[in-house]
Amino acid sequence: MYKILIVEDDEGIAESLSRQIASWDMEPHPVVDFHQVMQEFAAVSPHLVLLDIMLPFYNGYYWCSEIRRVSNVPIVFLSSASDNMNIVMAMNMGGDDFIAKPFDMAVLISKIQALLRRTYDFGGTLPVLEHRGALLNTGDNTLTYRGEQIPLSKNEYRILLSLLESKGQVVSRERLMEKLWETDSFVDDNTLTVNVNRLRKKLEAAGLEDFIATKFGVGYMVSG
């Protein structure tokens, strides 16, 4: 089910959006704390963001730029400030579409569905996977923690992706090696150990200690 993050401070509009989105078998997630938009973004890992411009504390342009630092998730601006300058600025900041208020709900839903089809029909992976505040962006294979990017090799990224996709479950060493083989990295058991240890050191250096747990004789996991 597609998850839609709603960054809209008008409770009536947010509730109406939530009802309509849910009626189309999508999962609405209206932001509650407008101080903590990025924390809610990380917790939800949405497939699409609906973003108002005029918001408490920081405007939609600010949050768009913050999201774009870690994700290529589609962003649709919703605003009554629909003059050309605001539309151009919204697109330049990284928005994918701009819909003027008041809007027709059927038109909005059709635009959301079109963006979701274009973005995800050729892959089912979530755009951002989050654990303990670390954001793994599947669009550009980057890991971000506390605003800093942690460089990952191709093998390290595939290992971390596999673990986060199965968060709370043990991923066997054999399964991890198969995942690496899919990218033409023919690794043996010792090479996998080296890659995991190197990844752990990078995570620890960034402040993410004990991020990957070893289940001896079985494999590895990140706890849920």
N, C-alpha and C positions, 0 to 999 in steps of 0.2 A: 504494500500500500504506500503510495506517495505521501510524503510528509511535507506540509506547507507551513513555514514560519510566518506569522502575521505580526508585523511590527507597526501597529496602529494604536494610537492612544485614545481615540474616540471609542468608548466601550460599545456604543450602539452599532457602529460600523464593524468593529471587530467581531461582535456576536453574530451579526448578519453574515459576515464573510465565513465565519466558522460553520454556521448552519448550512450554507450553500456548499461549501467545500466538502463537508461530511456527507451531504446528500449525493455527491458524485463519487463516493467511495474513496475519498482522499482523507488524510488525517490532519486536521487543523491544529496548530500550536500557537495560540496568541501569546505574545510576550507580556509578562506581568510586571517585571521590574525593568524600567527603562534606563536604569544605571548599569544593568548587567546584560545587555543585549548579546554580547559575544559569548558570555557564559551560557545563555539559553541556546544560542546558535550551536555551540559545541555539544551541549547535552542532547539536543534534538537531532543533529545531523540532517537538516532538511534537504529535500530535493529541489525546493524552490522557495524564494523569499518574496513576500509582499511587503513593500517598504514605503511608509508615508514619509514626506519630507519634513513637515513641521512636527517635531516631537519634543518631549521634555528633555532637558539637559543637553543633549547633542542632536543635531538634525540628521535627516536621512542620508545626506551626502557623507557625513562623517562615518555613519555605520556602514554605508556601502563601501567606502575605502577600507575600513577595517576588515570587512568580510573578504574583499578582494585580495587582501594580504595573504589569506590562507585558503581561499576557495574560488573556483570558477562556477559555483552554483548559480543558476539563473536568478536574476533579481528583476522584479517588476515594481516600478515606482507607481504609487497612487497619490495624487495630490490635486487640490483645488487650485494650486499655483501653477496653472498650465500654460503660462506664456512661453514663447519660444526660447527665452533665455534659460528658464528652468528645465525645459525639455532637453535642450542641448547639453546643459550641465549634467543632467541625470545620465544621459548617454555617455558623456565623456568620463564620468566617474566610474563607469563600468556597468550601468544598468542595461538590461536586455530589452525592456519595453517601458512605456510610460502611458498610464491611463488616467485621464482627467476625471476628477470628482465634479458632480455626481456621475456615476457610471452605471451602465446597464449590467446587472449581475450575469446575465447569459453571455454577454460579450466578454466579460472578465474571465468566466469559466472557460470559454472556448480558447482564449489566449493562453491561459494557464495550461490547458491540455495540449495545445500545439507546441508550447515551449518544452513541456515534459516529453512529448513524443520525439521532438528533434534532439533533445539532450540525452535521453536514456533508452531509446528503442534499440540501440546497438550495444547496450551493455547494462547489466543490472546492478553494478556496484554502487554503493552509496558514494556521493561526491567527497564526503569528509567522514573519516572514522575517528572517534574521540575516546581517549582513555586518560584519566587523571589530569585533564587539562591539555594533554598533548593531542595535536590535530594532524592526522595523516591525510593529505590531499591526494586522492586517487587520480586527479586530473593532470597534475604535473609531478607526481611521485615525490613530494616534499613532506617533511615533518617539521611542524612548528610548535614551540613550547615557550610560553611567556613572551611572545612577540619575536622570538629568535628562531631562525631556521637551523635545523640540525642536518648536515649533509649526510646522505645515505648512498651507498653503492647500490647497484641494481639488485644484487643478492640480498643485501640488508633490507631493502624496501620490500621485496617479495616475502621475506621471512616475517617482517612486521605486519604486512598486509594479511597474511594467512592467519597469524595469531589474533589480530584484531577482528577479523571476520568471524572467528570462533571464540570470541571473548567469553571467559568463564569455563571453557572446555580445553582439555589437553589435546594438542595437535602432535601426532606422532612424528618421530624423526623421519620415518619413511615417507610420510605425507609431505613434509617440508622439502625433502629431496626431490620428490616428484614435481612439486611446484617450481623448484629451481630448474629442473630438467626441461620444463615447458618453455623456459626462456633460453634454451640452448646452453645452460650452465650445468655441465655434467659433473656434479660434485659427489664426492664419496663421504663416508661418515665423518672422517677427520676434518674434511673441508667444511662441513656443516658446523661442526663444533667451533672451528676458527671463526666462521662468519657470525655465529651467535655471540661468541665472546667479544668480538670486535663491536658488534651492535650494542651489547650491554655497556661497554666502556663509553661509547658515545652518549648513550642515554644517561649514564651516571654522571658524566662530565657536565651534562646540561641540567642536572638536578633531579633526574628521574631514577632514583635508586630502587632496586628490587622490582623493576617494571616487568621483567620476564622471569617467571619461576620455572625451575627445572623439576620435572617429575621423573626421578631416576628410573631408568629402564623402560620409559615410555616416550617422553617427549618434553614439550614446553607449553606454557600457557601464560596469558595475562588474566588476572582475576577479574570477575565481573564487578 
